[in-house]
Amino acid sequence: MKKERVVVKIGSSSLTNPGGELSRTKLNAYVKSIVSLQESGHQVVLISSGAVAAGFSGLKYPTRPVTLAGKQAAAAVGQGLLMKAYTEAFNEYGIETGQILLTRDNFSDKSQYQNAYSTLTELLNRGVLPIINENDSIAVDELTFGDNDMLSALVGGLIHADCLIIITDINGIYDSNPKTNSNAKRYHFLSEVHDELFEEAGESGSNVGTGGMKSKLQAARTALSLGLRAFVGMSSGPSSLMDILAGKGDGTYIGFPGRFVLNSKKQWLRLHSLPTGEIMIDEGAKAALLQKGKSLLPAGIIEVSGYFESGAVVKVKDNKGQVIGKGQVNMSASEILQIKGKSSLEAAAMTVTQRAEVIHRDEWVHIEKGEDVNHGNYIRARKKS
């Protein structure tokens, strides 16, 4: 089997006992399975929920808290306990672990995004197992990924992983809810994630987790767009993750290996960058960008909106007002206003930049209709209890 870089996401429902508390027995079983992957030469990044489950009893809550403040307080106590449990379990096999807590800001800020990539790459190259969770104790609705399903997909894209494995308490994706419909049929393989699947998917199947199958489908769709294939299903036994990679998993496989991989710069532009202005272009410039793979030149620009400096990210709209992409500009808004509609030769005489392009093709990404260009297509507010 080819040695792969694998992201494994384990949800709260897969790590807890019936009372909603962290189960060391379940955690240790997943550790054994991850160890098998590493011993076979695969690189593994673990995305683990469970901080609230690990911490709420220490705060004397009788059950898992339902308020935002209660959950964040429990996460503050539980994150250290969760990490301690993982560290002790992996140390039994001689495996070092490293903790990383992320919020959406870490992805939106380009330097933090690059630093996260560098840190994760160094940890993997040194044989350390990175364990990642959302920084639940400080995150607010506007700064969340929605759930760890989407975080796992984005981390997979960031590190150019081969495969995303989402472990849940249901063995795959069905055409209807298998808990209420005994005739529900499971999808063993999906080449892509169609919109109809979201209508068939139910909400969270557990009062412990925050994401249901819709969340996992959205994560799988994002993973596919970033070049990963995905698996959604159950895991049990020390060889279960190896079985999943070998195609023998108890769940649903999504996508094909060897898909086109979006490089880190394009990932950041498409999914995480925050536009600070807008540029409207004509039909010729639109065709150059979308069909010919060209850069955006001053001659094709009709209008400029907003106040931004060179290096800012802007939305690019066609002459009907439809957003077609995002790009990082080489000039400020005031400079572009002066040269819009002019030839490159005329523009060069009017600006201080040495570059002819307003947006170079390497700093440009196409945005599909319906994607959220303000915060990337993955942002969804977390449900408030």
C-alpha positions as a Markdown table, in Angstrom:
| # | Residue | x | y | z |
|---|---|---|---|---|
| 1 | Met | 0.0 | 0.0 | 0.0 |
| 2 | Lys | 1.3 | 3.5 | -0.9 |
| 3 | Lys | 2.4 | 5.6 | 2.1 |
| 4 | Glu | -0.1 | 8.4 | 2.5 |
| 5 | Arg | -0.8 | 11.5 | 4.6 |
| 6 | Val | -4.0 | 10.9 | 6.4 |
| 7 | Val | -6.3 | 13.2 | 8.4 |
| 8 | Val | -8.4 | 11.3 | 11.0 |
| 9 | Lys | -11.4 | 13.1 | 12.6 |
| 10 | Ile | -13.0 | 11.6 | 15.6 |
| 11 | Gly | -16.2 | 13.2 | 16.9 |
| 12 | Ser | -17.5 | 13.6 | 20.4 |
| 13 | Ser | -20.1 | 10.9 | 20.0 |
| 14 | Ser | -17.4 | 8.3 | 19.2 |
| 15 | Leu | -15.3 | 9.2 | 22.3 |
| 16 | Thr | -18.0 | 9.4 | 25.0 |
| 17 | Asn | -19.9 | 7.0 | 27.2 |
| 18 | Pro | -23.8 | 7.1 | 27.5 |
| 19 | Gly | -23.6 | 9.8 | 30.1 |
| 20 | Gly | -21.7 | 12.1 | 27.7 |
| 21 | Glu | -18.3 | 11.8 | 29.5 |
| 22 | Leu | -15.0 | 11.0 | 27.9 |
| 23 | Ser | -14.4 | 7.3 | 27.6 |
| 24 | Arg | -10.8 | 6.3 | 28.1 |
| 25 | Thr | -11.6 | 2.8 | 26.7 |
| 26 | Lys | -12.9 | 4.3 | 23.4 |
| 27 | Leu | -10.0 | 6.7 | 23.2 |
| 28 | Asn | -7.4 | 4.0 | 23.7 |
| 29 | Ala | -9.0 | 1.9 | 21.0 |
| 30 | Tyr | -8.7 | 4.7 | 18.5 |
| 31 | Val | -5.1 | 5.3 | 19.6 |
| 32 | Lys | -4.2 | 1.7 | 18.8 |
| 33 | Ser | -5.7 | 2.0 | 15.3 |
| 34 | Ile | -3.8 | 5.3 | 14.7 |
| 35 | Val | -0.6 | 3.6 | 15.9 |
| 36 | Ser | -1.2 | 0.9 | 13.3 |
| 37 | Leu | -1.3 | 3.5 | 10.6 |
| 38 | Gln | 1.9 | 5.1 | 11.7 |
| 39 | Glu | 3.7 | 1.8 | 12.1 |
| 40 | Ser | 2.8 | 1.1 | 8.5 |
| 41 | Gly | 4.5 | 4.3 | 7.4 |
| 42 | His | 1.6 | 6.6 | 7.0 |
| 43 | Gln | 1.7 | 10.2 | 8.3 |
| 44 | Val | -1.4 | 11.0 | 10.5 |
| 45 | Val | -3.0 | 14.2 | 11.7 |
| 46 | Leu | -5.7 | 13.7 | 14.3 |
| 47 | Ile | -8.6 | 16.1 | 14.6 |
| 48 | Ser | -10.4 | 15.3 | 17.9 |
| 49 | Ser | -13.5 | 16.7 | 19.5 |
| 50 | Gly | -14.2 | 15.8 | 23.1 |
| 51 | Ala | -12.9 | 18.7 | 25.2 |
| 52 | Val | -16.4 | 19.5 | 26.6 |
| 53 | Ala | -17.0 | 15.9 | 27.3 |
| 54 | Ala | -13.7 | 15.6 | 29.2 |
| 55 | Gly | -14.2 | 18.8 | 31.3 |
| 56 | Phe | -17.9 | 19.2 | 32.3 |
| 57 | Ser | -17.8 | 16.8 | 35.2 |
| 58 | Gly | -14.9 | 18.7 | 36.7 |
| 59 | Leu | -17.1 | 21.8 | 36.8 |
| 60 | Lys | -19.7 | 19.8 | 38.8 |
| 61 | Tyr | -22.2 | 19.9 | 36.0 |
| 62 | Pro | -24.6 | 16.9 | 36.4 |
| 63 | Thr | -24.8 | 16.5 | 32.6 |
| 64 | Arg | -23.2 | 18.0 | 29.5 |
| 65 | Pro | -23.8 | 21.8 | 29.6 |
| 66 | Val | -26.1 | 23.3 | 27.0 |
| 67 | Thr | -25.3 | 27.1 | 27.4 |
| 68 | Leu | -22.4 | 28.6 | 25.4 |
| 69 | Ala | -20.7 | 29.8 | 28.5 |
| 70 | Gly | -21.0 | 26.4 | 30.1 |
| 71 | Lys | -19.6 | 24.6 | 27.0 |
| 72 | Gln | -16.7 | 27.0 | 26.7 |
| 73 | Ala | -15.9 | 26.7 | 30.4 |
| 74 | Ala | -16.0 | 22.9 | 30.1 |
| 75 | Ala | -13.8 | 23.1 | 27.0 |
| 76 | Ala | -11.3 | 25.2 | 29.0 |
| 77 | Val | -11.0 | 22.5 | 31.7 |
| 78 | Gly | -11.4 | 19.5 | 29.3 |
| 79 | Gln | -8.9 | 20.4 | 26.6 |
| 80 | Gly | -6.0 | 19.8 | 28.9 |
| 81 | Leu | -7.5 | 16.6 | 30.2 |
| 82 | Leu | -8.3 | 15.4 | 26.6 |
| 83 | Met | -4.7 | 16.1 | 25.5 |
| 84 | Lys | -3.3 | 14.4 | 28.7 |
| 85 | Ala | -5.3 | 11.3 | 27.9 |
| 86 | Tyr | -4.0 | 11.2 | 24.3 |
| 87 | Thr | -0.5 | 11.9 | 25.3 |
| 88 | Glu | -0.4 | 9.1 | 27.9 |
| 89 | Ala | -2.0 | 6.7 | 25.5 |
| 90 | Phe | 0.4 | 7.4 | 22.6 |
| 91 | Asn | 3.4 | 7.5 | 24.8 |
| 92 | Glu | 2.7 | 3.9 | 25.6 |
| 93 | Tyr | 3.8 | 3.2 | 22.0 |
| 94 | Gly | 6.7 | 5.7 | 22.0 |
| 95 | Ile | 4.8 | 8.3 | 19.9 |
| 96 | Glu | 5.2 | 12.0 | 20.7 |
| 97 | Thr | 2.2 | 14.2 | 20.3 |
| 98 | Gly | 1.8 | 18.0 | 19.7 |
| 99 | Gln | -1.3 | 20.0 | 20.4 |
| 100 | Ile | -2.7 | 22.8 | 18.1 |
| 101 | Leu | -5.8 | 24.8 | 18.8 |
| 102 | Leu | -7.3 | 26.8 | 15.9 |
| 103 | Thr | -9.9 | 29.4 | 15.2 |
| 104 | Arg | -11.1 | 30.8 | 11.9 |
| 105 | Asp | -8.8 | 33.8 | 12.3 |
| 106 | Asn | -5.8 | 31.5 | 12.0 |
| 107 | Phe | -7.0 | 30.6 | 8.5 |
| 108 | Ser | -8.1 | 34.1 | 7.5 |
| 109 | Asp | -4.8 | 35.7 | 8.3 |
| 110 | Lys | -2.3 | 34.7 | 5.6 |
| 111 | Ser | 0.8 | 34.7 | 7.8 |
| 112 | Gln | -0.9 | 32.6 | 10.5 |
| 113 | Tyr | -2.1 | 30.2 | 7.7 |
| 114 | Gln | 1.4 | 29.8 | 6.4 |
| 115 | Asn | 2.7 | 29.4 | 10.0 |
| 116 | Ala | 0.2 | 26.6 | 10.6 |
| 117 | Tyr | 1.3 | 24.8 | 7.5 |
| 118 | Ser | 5.0 | 25.2 | 8.5 |
| 119 | Thr | 4.3 | 23.9 | 12.0 |
| 120 | Leu | 2.3 | 20.9 | 10.9 |
| 121 | Thr | 4.8 | 20.0 | 8.2 |
| 122 | Glu | 7.7 | 20.1 | 10.7 |
| 123 | Leu | 5.8 | 18.0 | 13.3 |
| 124 | Leu | 5.0 | 15.4 | 10.6 |
| 125 | Asn | 8.6 | 15.3 | 9.3 |
| 126 | Arg | 9.8 | 14.8 | 12.9 |
| 127 | Gly | 7.5 | 11.9 | 13.4 |
| 128 | Val | 5.2 | 13.7 | 15.9 |
| 129 | Leu | 1.5 | 13.2 | 15.8 |
| 130 | Pro | -0.4 | 16.6 | 15.6 |
| 131 | Ile | -3.7 | 16.6 | 17.6 |
| 132 | Ile | -5.9 | 19.5 | 16.5 |
| 133 | Asn | -9.1 | 20.9 | 18.0 |
| 134 | Glu | -11.0 | 24.1 | 17.5 |
| 135 | Asn | -10.2 | 26.6 | 20.3 |
| 136 | Asp | -13.7 | 26.2 | 21.8 |
| 137 | Ser | -13.0 | 28.0 | 25.0 |
| 138 | Ile | -12.5 | 31.4 | 23.3 |
| 139 | Ala | -14.2 | 31.0 | 19.9 |
| 140 | Val | -17.5 | 32.9 | 19.2 |
| 141 | Asp | -20.1 | 32.2 | 16.6 |
| 142 | Glu | -18.4 | 34.6 | 14.1 |
| 143 | Leu | -15.0 | 32.9 | 14.5 |
| 144 | Thr | -16.0 | 29.2 | 14.3 |
| 145 | Phe | -15.7 | 26.6 | 11.6 |
| 146 | Gly | -19.1 | 25.3 | 12.4 |
| 147 | Asp | -17.8 | 22.0 | 13.7 |
| 148 | Asn | -14.7 | 19.9 | 13.6 |
| 149 | Asp | -15.8 | 18.1 | 10.4 |
| 150 | Met | -15.1 | 21.2 | 8.3 |
| 151 | Leu | -11.9 | 21.9 | 10.3 |
| 152 | Ser | -10.7 | 18.4 | 9.4 |
| 153 | Ala | -11.3 | 19.1 | 5.7 |
| 154 | Leu | -9.5 | 22.4 | 5.8 |
| 155 | Val | -6.5 | 21.0 | 7.6 |
| 156 | Gly | -6.4 | 18.2 | 5.1 |
| 157 | Gly | -6.2 | 20.7 | 2.3 |
| 158 | Leu | -3.7 | 22.8 | 4.1 |
| 159 | Ile | -1.2 | 19.9 | 4.5 |
| 160 | His | -2.0 | 18.4 | 1.1 |
| 161 | Ala | -3.2 | 15.2 | 2.6 |
| 162 | Asp | -4.3 | 12.2 | 0.5 |
| 163 | Cys | -7.3 | 11.1 | 2.5 |
| 164 | Leu | -9.8 | 12.4 | 5.1 |
| 165 | Ile | -11.3 | 9.8 | 7.4 |
| 166 | Ile | -14.3 | 11.1 | 9.4 |
| 167 | Ile | -15.2 | 8.6 | 12.2 |
| 168 | Thr | -18.8 | 8.8 | 13.4 |
| 169 | Asp | -21.4 | 6.6 | 15.2 |
| 170 | Ile | -23.3 | 5.8 | 11.9 |
| 171 | Asn | -21.7 | 3.5 | 9.3 |
| 172 | Gly | -21.8 | 5.8 | 6.4 |
| 173 | Ile | -24.2 | 8.0 | 4.4 |
| 174 | Tyr | -27.7 | 6.8 | 3.7 |
| 175 | Asp | -30.5 | 7.9 | 1.3 |
| 176 | Ser | -32.7 | 8.5 | 4.4 |
| 177 | Asn | -32.3 | 8.3 | 8.2 |
| 178 | Pro | -31.5 | 4.6 | 9.1 |
| 179 | Lys | -32.6 | 5.2 | 12.7 |
| 180 | Thr | -36.2 | 5.9 | 11.6 |
| 181 | Asn | -36.3 | 4.1 | 8.3 |
| 182 | Ser | -35.5 | 0.4 | 8.3 |
| 183 | Asn | -35.4 | 0.4 | 4.5 |
| 184 | Ala | -32.8 | 3.1 | 4.2 |
| 185 | Lys | -30.0 | 2.2 | 1.8 |
| 186 | Arg | -26.4 | 3.0 | 2.4 |
| 187 | Tyr | -24.1 | 4.6 | -0.3 |
| 188 | His | -21.0 | 2.5 | -0.4 |
| 189 | Phe | -19.3 | 4.9 | -2.9 |
| 190 | Leu | -20.0 | 8.4 | -4.1 |
| 191 | Ser | -17.9 | 10.0 | -6.9 |
| 192 | Glu | -19.0 | 13.4 | -5.7 |
| 193 | Val | -21.4 | 15.1 | -3.2 |
| 194 | His | -24.6 | 16.1 | -5.0 |
| 195 | Asp | -27.0 | 18.7 | -3.6 |
| 196 | Glu | -29.7 | 16.0 | -3.3 |
| 197 | Leu | -27.6 | 14.3 | -0.6 |
| 198 | Phe | -28.1 | 17.2 | 1.8 |
| 199 | Glu | -31.8 | 16.9 | 1.5 |
| 200 | Glu | -31.6 | 13.2 | 2.4 |
| 201 | Ala | -29.2 | 13.7 | 5.3 |
| 202 | Gly | -30.5 | 14.2 | 8.8 |
| 203 | Glu | -29.4 | 16.3 | 11.7 |
| 204 | Ser | -26.9 | 15.3 | 14.4 |
| 205 | Gly | -27.7 | 11.8 | 15.6 |
| 206 | Ser | -26.4 | 12.5 | 19.1 |
| 207 | Asn | -26.8 | 15.1 | 21.8 |
| 208 | Val | -23.1 | 15.0 | 22.3 |
| 209 | Gly | -21.9 | 16.0 | 18.9 |
| 210 | Thr | -22.5 | 19.3 | 17.0 |
| 211 | Gly | -22.4 | 18.0 | 13.5 |
| 212 | Gly | -24.8 | 15.6 | 11.7 |
| 213 | Met | -24.5 | 14.0 | 8.3 |
| 214 | Lys | -25.0 | 17.4 | 6.5 |
| 215 | Ser | -21.9 | 18.6 | 8.3 |
| 216 | Lys | -20.0 | 15.6 | 7.1 |
| 217 | Leu | -21.2 | 15.9 | 3.6 |
| 218 | Gln | -20.1 | 19.5 | 3.4 |
| 219 | Ala | -16.7 | 18.6 | 4.8 |
| 220 | Ala | -16.4 | 15.8 | 2.2 |
| 221 | Arg | -17.4 | 18.2 | -0.6 |
| 222 | Thr | -14.7 | 20.7 | 0.6 |
| 223 | Ala | -12.1 | 17.9 | 0.9 |
| 224 | Leu | -12.8 | 16.8 | -2.7 |
| 225 | Ser | -12.4 | 20.3 | -3.9 |
| 226 | Leu | -9.0 | 20.5 | -2.2 |
| 227 | Gly | -7.7 | 17.2 | -3.7 |
| 228 | Leu | -8.5 | 14.7 | -1.0 |
| 229 | Arg | -10.7 | 11.6 | -1.1 |
| 230 | Ala | -12.9 | 11.0 | 1.9 |
| 231 | Phe | -14.4 | 8.3 | 4.0 |
| 232 | Val | -17.4 | 8.7 | 6.4 |
| 233 | Gly | -18.2 | 5.8 | 8.7 |
| 234 | Met | -17.4 | 3.7 | 11.8 |
| 235 | Ser | -14.2 | 2.4 | 13.2 |
| 236 | Ser | -13.7 | -0.5 | 15.6 |
| 237 | Gly | -10.7 | -2.6 | 16.3 |
| 238 | Pro | -6.9 | -1.9 | 16.1 |
| 239 | Ser | -6.8 | -2.5 | 12.3 |
| 240 | Ser | -10.0 | -0.6 | 11.4 |
| 241 | Leu | -8.2 | 2.5 | 10.0 |
| 242 | Met | -5.9 | 0.3 | 8.0 |
| 243 | Asp | -9.0 | -1.5 | 6.7 |
| 244 | Ile | -10.5 | 1.9 | 5.7 |
| 245 | Leu | -7.4 | 2.8 | 3.7 |
| 246 | Ala | -7.5 | -0.6 | 2.1 |
| 247 | Gly | -11.1 | -0.1 | 0.9 |
| 248 | Lys | -12.6 | -2.4 | 3.5 |
| 249 | Gly | -14.1 | 0.2 | 5.8 |
| 250 | Asp | -17.6 | 0.1 | 7.3 |
| 251 | Gly | -18.9 | 3.3 | 5.7 |
| 252 | Thr | -19.1 | 5.4 | 2.6 |
| 253 | Tyr | -16.1 | 6.3 | 0.3 |
| 254 | Ile | -16.3 | 9.6 | -1.5 |
| 255 | Gly | -14.1 | 10.7 | -4.4 |
| 256 | Phe | -11.2 | 9.2 | -6.3 |
| 257 | Pro | -7.5 | 9.2 | -5.5 |
| 258 | Gly | -5.1 | 11.5 | -7.4 |
| 259 | Arg | -7.5 | 14.4 | -7.8 |
| 260 | Phe | -6.2 | 17.9 | -8.8 |
| 261 | Val | -4.6 | 19.5 | -5.8 |
| 262 | Leu | -5.2 | 23.2 | -5.1 |
| 263 | Asn | -1.9 | 24.8 | -3.9 |
| 264 | Ser | -1.7 | 26.5 | -0.5 |
| 265 | Lys | -1.9 | 30.0 | -2.0 |
| 266 | Lys | -5.0 | 29.3 | -4.0 |
| 267 | Gln | -6.6 | 27.5 | -1.0 |
| 268 | Trp | -6.1 | 30.6 | 1.1 |
| 269 | Leu | -7.5 | 32.9 | -1.5 |
| 270 | Arg | -10.5 | 30.8 | -2.3 |
| 271 | Leu | -11.5 | 29.6 | 1.2 |
| 272 | His | -10.1 | 31.9 | 3.8 |
| 273 | Ser | -9.2 | 35.4 | 2.4 |
| 274 | Leu | -11.5 | 38.3 | 3.3 |
| 275 | Pro | -12.2 | 40.7 | 0.4 |
| 276 | Thr | -11.9 | 44.4 | 1.2 |
| 277 | Gly | -13.1 | 45.8 | -2.2 |
| 278 | Glu | -14.6 | 45.0 | -5.6 |
| 279 | Ile | -13.5 | 45.3 | -9.2 |
| 280 | Met | -16.0 | 45.1 | -12.1 |
| 281 | Ile | -14.6 | 43.9 | -15.5 |
| 282 | Asp | -15.8 | 43.6 | -19.1 |
| 283 | Glu | -16.6 | 40.5 | -21.1 |
| 284 | Gly | -13.2 | 40.4 | -22.7 |
| 285 | Ala | -11.4 | 40.4 | -19.3 |
| 286 | Lys | -13.9 | 37.8 | -18.0 |
| 287 | Ala | -13.1 | 35.5 | -20.9 |
| 288 | Ala | -9.3 | 36.0 | -20.4 |
| 289 | Leu | -9.6 | 35.0 | -16.7 |
| 290 | Leu | -12.0 | 32.1 | -17.0 |
| 291 | Gln | -11.3 | 30.6 | -20.4 |
| 292 | Lys | -7.7 | 31.6 | -21.3 |
| 293 | Gly | -6.0 | 31.5 | -17.9 |
| 294 | Lys | -4.7 | 35.1 | -18.3 |
| 295 | Ser | -4.1 | 37.8 | -15.7 |
| 296 | Leu | -6.4 | 40.8 | -15.2 |
| 297 | Leu | -5.1 | 43.9 | -17.0 |
| 298 | Pro | -6.2 | 47.6 | -16.6 |
| 299 | Ala | -7.9 | 47.6 | -20.0 |
| 300 | Gly | -10.6 | 45.2 | -18.9 |
| 301 | Ile | -11.6 | 47.1 | -15.7 |
| 302 | Ile | -14.9 | 49.0 | -15.7 |
| 303 | Glu | -15.3 | 50.1 | -12.0 |
| 304 | Val | -13.6 | 49.9 | -8.6 |
| 305 | Ser | -15.3 | 49.9 | -5.3 |
| 306 | Gly | -13.8 | 50.2 | -1.8 |
| 307 | Tyr | -10.6 | 51.5 | -0.3 |
| 308 | Phe | -7.7 | 49.1 | -0.4 |
| 309 | Glu | -3.9 | 49.0 | -0.7 |
| 310 | Ser | -1.6 | 46.9 | -2.9 |
| 311 | Gly | -1.7 | 43.3 | -1.7 |
| 312 | Ala | -5.4 | 43.4 | -0.6 |
| 313 | Val | -7.9 | 40.7 | -1.7 |
| 314 | Val | -10.9 | 41.9 | -3.8 |
| 315 | Lys | -14.0 | 40.4 | -5.3 |
| 316 | Val | -14.1 | 40.4 | -9.1 |
| 317 | Lys | -17.5 | 40.9 | -10.8 |
| 318 | Asp | -18.6 | 40.7 | -14.4 |
| 319 | Asn | -20.5 | 43.5 | -16.0 |
| 320 | Lys | -23.8 | 42.0 | -14.8 |
| 321 | Gly | -22.7 | 42.2 | -11.1 |
| 322 | Gln | -22.1 | 38.5 | -10.7 |
| 323 | Val | -19.0 | 37.6 | -8.6 |
| 324 | Ile | -16.8 | 35.3 | -10.6 |
| 325 | Gly | -13.7 | 35.2 | -8.4 |
| 326 | Lys | -11.3 | 36.7 | -5.9 |
| 327 | Gly | -7.8 | 38.0 | -6.4 |
| 328 | Gln | -4.9 | 39.7 | -4.7 |
| 329 | Val | -4.2 | 43.1 | -6.3 |
| 330 | Asn | -0.8 | 44.6 | -7.2 |
| 331 | Met | -2.1 | 48.2 | -6.9 |
| 332 | Ser | -4.2 | 50.3 | -4.6 |
| 333 | Ala | -7.8 | 51.2 | -5.3 |
| 334 | Ser | -6.7 | 54.8 | -6.1 |
| 335 | Glu | -4.1 | 53.6 | -8.6 |
| 336 | Ile | -6.6 | 51.2 | -10.3 |
| 337 | Leu | -9.2 | 54.0 | -10.6 |
| 338 | Gln | -6.6 | 56.1 | -12.5 |
| 339 | Ile | -5.7 | 53.4 | -15.0 |
| 340 | Lys | -9.0 | 51.5 | -15.5 |
| 341 | Gly | -9.8 | 51.0 | -19.2 |
| 342 | Lys | -6.3 | 52.0 | -20.3 |
| 343 | Ser | -3.8 | 49.9 | -22.2 |
| 344 | Ser | -0.9 | 48.4 | -20.3 |
| 345 | Leu | 1.5 | 50.8 | -21.9 |
| 346 | Glu | -0.5 | 53.8 | -20.8 |
| 347 | Ala | -1.1 | 52.4 | -17.4 |
| 348 | Ala | 2.7 | 51.7 | -16.9 |
| 349 | Ala | 3.4 | 55.4 | -17.3 |
| 350 | Met | 0.8 | 56.4 | -14.6 |
| 351 | Thr | 1.7 | 54.0 | -11.8 |
| 352 | Val | 4.8 | 53.2 | -9.7 |
| 353 | Thr | 4.4 | 49.4 | -9.8 |
| 354 | Gln | 6.7 | 47.5 | -12.2 |
| 355 | Arg | 3.9 | 45.0 | -13.0 |
| 356 | Ala | 1.5 | 45.3 | -15.8 |
| 357 | Glu | -1.2 | 43.1 | -14.2 |
| 358 | Val | -3.8 | 44.4 | -11.7 |
| 359 | Ile | -4.2 | 40.8 | -10.6 |
| 360 | His | -1.7 | 38.1 | -11.7 |
| 361 | Arg | -3.2 | 34.8 | -12.7 |
| 362 | Asp | -1.2 | 33.1 | -9.9 |
| 363 | Glu | -3.0 | 35.4 | -7.4 |
| 364 | Trp | -6.5 | 34.7 | -8.8 |
| 365 | Val | -9.2 | 32.0 | -8.1 |
| 366 | His | -12.5 | 31.4 | -9.8 |
| 367 | Ile | -15.5 | 31.3 | -7.4 |
| 368 | Glu | -18.5 | 29.1 | -8.3 |
| 369 | Lys | -21.9 | 30.7 | -8.2 |
| 370 | Gly | -23.4 | 30.3 | -4.7 |
| 371 | Glu | -20.1 | 30.2 | -2.8 |
| 372 | Asp | -19.6 | 32.6 | 0.1 |
| 373 | Val | -16.8 | 34.9 | -1.0 |
| 374 | Asn | -16.8 | 37.0 | 2.2 |
| 375 | His | -15.5 | 34.2 | 4.4 |
| 376 | Gly | -15.0 | 31.2 | 2.2 |
| 377 | Asn | -17.6 | 28.6 | 1.4 |
| 378 | Tyr | -17.1 | 26.7 | 4.6 |
| 379 | Ile | -18.4 | 29.2 | 7.2 |
| 380 | Arg | -21.6 | 28.3 | 9.0 |
| 381 | Ala | -22.6 | 29.8 | 12.3 |
| 382 | Arg | -22.7 | 27.2 | 15.1 |
| 383 | Lys | -26.1 | 26.5 | 16.5 |
| 384 | Lys | -26.9 | 28.1 | 19.8 |
| 385 | Ser | -28.4 | 26.0 | 22.4 |
